[in-house]
Amino acid sequence: MKNKVGSNVRQQKYLEKTALIRDKRAYGQSIVLIKPPAENWADDFIAKDDRAIMGTLNFTREMRIQVLKELLSYENDTVKSNKLFYIRGRWKNVESKDFTIEVEALYSFTRMLTRDMPRMLPVLIERKTGKNITGERKKIAEIYAIYRKWLKKNEKSNFQHIQYPLTGTPFDWDGGEGNDKYLNKAF
């Protein structure tokens, strides 16, 4: 599978991209969990975020760790994302041309580390200035390197006493400060 800029995304075990929606109100694609064969999924997945769906499907810890790894494979996928997130009391998608599949993947990765509904928005910022950097390719690459390093370190420590991947870096999610109460301290 190729993304917009031509790098390969290998076949995933748990994740896939939706078909491209061309309607201008919902233009784009999103990353979704692959639904296993079942007698009746119906609309059970529509009004839940990925964490709830993984709970419904009884994902093991190992399966969740694999999902984190798969999310990092979407680096350089610059197709616009139309993923809906439950943010500040309602389901919404991010209305920005800079909200791409690769940014969606990082945000989904971060949300997998939390419980309840953290107040952070799916907009990457520079911590010092508060400037939106969601569309800045070089900084997104830096952030992917931070997430890969975080994943490797936490796999070695068996995910004990985790912090947000962007803790102590020049970057954060908009509204990310003060969300430690939502972080699962172990994964």
Backbone hydrogen bonds in HBPLUS format (Angstrom, degrees):
<---DONOR---> <-ACCEPTOR-->    atom                        ^
c    i                          cat <-CA-CA->   ^        H-A-AA   ^      H-
h    n   atom  resd res      DA  || num        DHA   H-A  angle D-A-AA Bond
n    s   type  num  typ     dist DA aas  dist angle  dist       angle   num
A0009-VAL N   A0001-MET O   2.98 MM   8  5.48 168.1  2.00 162.6 163.9     1
A0003-ASN N   A0007-SER O   3.29 MM   4  6.01 159.5  2.34 158.7 164.2     2
A0006-GLY N   A0003-ASN O   3.04 MM   3  5.29 160.4  2.08 111.3 117.4     3
A0034-ILE N   A0014-TYR O   2.78 MM  20  5.31 161.2  1.82 135.9 139.5     4
A0016-GLU N   A0032-VAL O   2.97 MM  16  5.58 148.5  2.07 156.0 165.1     5
A0032-VAL N   A0016-GLU O   2.81 MM  16  5.58 167.6  1.83 168.4 172.6     6
A0018-THR N   A0030-SER O   2.88 MM  12  5.57 152.9  1.95 156.4 165.5     7
A0021-ILE N   A0028-GLY O   2.93 MM   7  5.33 174.4  1.93 148.7 150.2     8
A0028-GLY N   A0021-ILE O   3.00 MM   7  5.33 152.5  2.08 146.2 147.3     9
A0026-ALA N   A0023-ASP O   3.04 MM   3  5.58 147.8  2.14 115.7 124.6    10
A0027-TYR N   A0023-ASP O   2.75 MM   4  5.20  94.1  2.49 153.6 174.1    11
A0029-GLN N   A0080-LYS O   3.01 MM  51  6.48 155.1  2.07 156.2 160.3    12
A0082-ASN N   A0029-GLN O   2.84 MM  53  5.51 147.2  1.95 133.4 140.6    13
A0044-ASP N   A0041-TRP O   2.88 MM   3  5.71 158.7  1.93 154.9 159.8    14
A0046-ILE N   A0043-ASP O   3.06 MM   3  5.39 149.3  2.16 111.8 120.6    15
A0052-ALA N   A0049-ASP O   3.02 MM   3  5.54 120.6  2.38 112.2 125.6    16
A0053-ILE N   A0049-ASP O   3.09 MM   4  6.42 158.2  2.14 153.3 160.2    17
A0054-MET N   A0050-ASP O   2.88 MM   4  6.10 160.0  1.92 152.6 157.4    18
A0055-GLY N   A0051-ARG O   3.11 MM   4  6.37 143.9  2.25 138.0 147.7    19
A0056-THR N   A0052-ALA O   2.92 MM   4  6.25 154.5  1.98 148.5 155.2    20
A0057-LEU N   A0053-ILE O   2.90 MM   4  6.18 150.5  1.99 150.3 158.5    21
A0059-PHE N   A0054-MET O   2.88 MM   5  5.21 174.7  1.89 154.9 156.5    22
A0058-ASN N   A0055-GLY O   3.06 MM   3  4.91 157.9  2.11 101.0 107.1    23
A0064-ARG N   A0060-THR O   3.04 MM   4  6.37 155.1  2.10 149.0 155.4    24
A0065-ILE N   A0061-ARG O   2.95 MM   4  6.26 154.2  2.01 150.8 158.1    25
A0066-GLN N   A0062-GLU O   2.99 MM   4  6.25 153.2  2.07 143.6 150.8    26
A0067-VAL N   A0063-MET O   2.98 MM   4  6.33 146.7  2.10 143.3 152.6    27
A0068-LEU N   A0064-ARG O   3.04 MM   4  6.43 153.8  2.11 147.0 153.2    28
A0069-LYS N   A0065-ILE O   3.09 MM   4  6.46 157.8  2.14 148.5 154.0    29
A0070-GLU N   A0066-GLN O   2.87 MM   4  6.16 158.5  1.92 150.7 156.9    30
A0071-LEU N   A0067-VAL O   2.87 MM   4  6.11 152.5  1.94 153.0 160.1    31
A0072-LEU N   A0068-LEU O   3.36 MM   4  6.71 145.4  2.49 143.3 150.8    32
A0072-LEU N   A0069-LYS O   3.15 MM   3  5.40 127.5  2.44  99.8 112.5    33
A0073-SER N   A0070-GLU O   3.01 MM   3  5.28 153.1  2.08 107.3 115.9    34
A0074-TYR N   A0071-LEU O   3.27 MM   3  5.90 168.2  2.28 117.1 119.7    35
A0077-ASP N   A0074-TYR O   3.06 MM   3  5.53 151.7  2.14 140.4 138.7    36
A0102-GLU N   A0077-ASP O   3.08 MM  25  5.22 147.3  2.19 161.0 152.3    37
A0101-ILE N   A0079-VAL O   2.88 MM  22  5.80 142.8  2.02 162.7 174.6    38
A0081-SER N   A0099-PHE O   2.80 MM  18  5.81 175.8  1.80 143.9 144.9    39
A0085-PHE N   A0092-LYS O   2.81 MM   7  5.54 165.6  1.83 151.5 150.8    40
A0092-LYS N   A0085-PHE O   2.89 MM   7  5.54 156.4  1.95 145.0 151.2    41
A0087-ILE N   A0090-ARG O   2.85 MM   3  5.56 150.7  1.94 160.9 151.3    42
A0090-ARG N   A0087-ILE O   3.24 MM   3  5.56 149.8  2.34 109.0 117.3    43
A0099-PHE N   A0096-SER O   3.13 MM   3  5.43 163.5  2.16 108.5 113.7    44
A0103-VAL N   A0100-THR O   3.12 MM   3  5.28 123.4  2.46  99.8 113.5    45
A0104-GLU N   A0100-THR O   2.86 MM   4  6.17 163.1  1.89 156.9 162.5    46
A0105-ALA N   A0101-ILE O   2.90 MM   4  6.12 155.0  1.96 151.5 157.3    47
A0106-LEU N   A0102-GLU O   3.34 MM   4  6.58 154.5  2.41 135.6 140.9    48
A0107-TYR N   A0103-VAL O   2.96 MM   4  6.23 163.9  1.98 156.4 161.0    49
A0108-SER N   A0104-GLU O   2.80 MM   4  5.98 162.4  1.83 154.8 160.0    50
A0109-PHE N   A0105-ALA O   2.92 MM   4  6.04 153.9  1.99 143.5 151.0    51
A0110-THR N   A0106-LEU O   2.99 MM   4  6.25 161.8  2.03 148.1 152.0    52
A0111-ARG N   A0107-TYR O   2.89 MM   4  6.18 160.2  1.93 151.9 157.5    53
A0112-MET N   A0108-SER O   2.98 MM   4  6.18 141.6  2.13 143.6 153.5    54
A0112-MET N   A0109-PHE O   3.17 MM   3  5.26 126.7  2.47  95.8 109.5    55
A0113-LEU N   A0110-THR O   3.05 MM   3  5.46 151.2  2.13 108.9 117.6    56
A0114-THR N   A0111-ARG O   3.01 MM   3  5.23 165.0  2.04 113.1 116.8    57
A0184-ASN N   A0113-LEU O   2.88 MM  71  5.84 176.5  1.88 158.0 157.9    58
A0115-ARG N   A0182-TYR O   2.79 MM  67  5.35 143.6  1.92 147.3 159.5    59
A0121-LEU N   A0174-ASP O   2.67 MM  53  5.26 169.3  1.69 165.6 169.6    60
A0174-ASP N   A0123-VAL O   2.78 MM  51  5.47 158.8  1.83 162.6 170.0    61
A0133-ILE N   A0124-LEU O   2.81 MM   9  5.57 166.9  1.83 140.0 144.6    62
A0125-ILE N   A0172-ASP O   2.80 MM  47  5.46 166.6  1.82 163.0 163.7    63
A0172-ASP N   A0125-ILE O   3.02 MM  47  5.46 146.8  2.14 149.2 152.3    64
A0126-GLU N   A0131-LYS O   2.90 MM   5  5.35 144.0  2.03 140.7 152.0    65
A0130-GLY N   A0126-GLU O   2.72 MM   4  5.14 148.2  1.82 148.2 156.3    66
A0127-ARG N   A0170-PRO O   2.72 MM  43  5.32 168.4  1.74 138.3 141.7    67
A0136-GLU N   A0133-ILE O   2.97 MM   3  5.27 170.0  1.98 120.2 123.0    68
A0140-ILE N   A0136-GLU O   2.99 MM   4  6.23 153.0  2.07 155.4 164.0    69
A0141-ALA N   A0137-ARG O   2.99 MM   4  6.26 154.8  2.05 150.1 156.4    70
A0142-GLU N   A0138-LYS O   3.11 MM   4  6.45 150.3  2.20 140.5 148.3    71
A0143-ILE N   A0139-LYS O   2.95 MM   4  6.22 153.5  2.02 145.3 152.4    72
A0144-TYR N   A0140-ILE O   2.89 MM   4  6.22 153.4  1.96 150.1 157.2    73
A0145-ALA N   A0141-ALA O   3.07 MM   4  6.36 153.4  2.15 145.0 151.8    74
A0146-ILE N   A0142-GLU O   3.01 MM   4  6.36 148.3  2.11 143.9 152.9    75
A0147-TYR N   A0143-ILE O   2.94 MM   4  6.27 159.1  1.99 153.2 157.9    76
A0148-ARG N   A0144-TYR O   2.93 MM   4  6.17 156.5  1.98 150.2 156.6    77
A0149-LYS N   A0145-ALA O   3.00 MM   4  6.16 161.0  2.03 146.5 151.7    78
A0150-TRP N   A0146-ILE O   2.89 MM   4  6.10 157.4  1.94 148.3 155.2    79
A0151-LEU N   A0147-TYR O   2.91 MM   4  6.10 161.2  1.95 148.8 153.1    80
A0152-LYS N   A0148-ARG O   2.98 MM   4  6.21 166.6  2.00 151.9 155.2    81
A0153-LYS N   A0149-LYS O   2.97 MM   4  6.13 167.3  1.98 153.0 156.5    82
A0154-ASN N   A0150-TRP O   2.93 MM   4  6.09 161.3  1.96 151.4 156.9    83
A0155-GLU N   A0151-LEU O   2.86 MM   4  6.02 145.9  1.98 148.5 157.6    84
A0156-LYS N   A0152-LYS O   3.18 MM   4  6.42 157.5  2.23 146.1 151.3    85
A0157-SER N   A0153-LYS O   3.16 MM   4  6.47 144.0  2.29 139.9 149.8    86
A0159-PHE N   A0154-ASN O   2.66 MM   5  4.64 153.3  1.73 151.7 152.3    87
A0158-ASN N   A0155-GLU O   3.19 MM   3  4.97 160.8  2.22 101.0 105.4    88
A0187-PHE N   A0159-PHE O   3.24 MM  28  5.49 152.5  2.32 142.0 150.0    89
A0162-ILE N   A0185-LYS O   2.93 MM  23  5.37 148.5  2.03 136.7 141.0    90
A0167-THR N   A0164-TYR O   3.11 MM   3  5.41 167.8  2.13 116.3 119.8    91
A0169-THR N   A0166-LEU O   3.13 MM   3  5.39 152.7  2.21 135.4 130.7    92
A0176-GLY N   A0173-TRP O   2.72 MM   3  4.88 143.7  1.85 144.9 139.0    93
A0182-TYR N   A0179-ASN O   2.91 MM   3  5.58 160.5  1.95 121.3 127.6    94
A0183-LEU N   A0180-ASP O   3.07 MM   3  5.19 152.8  2.14 105.9 114.2    95
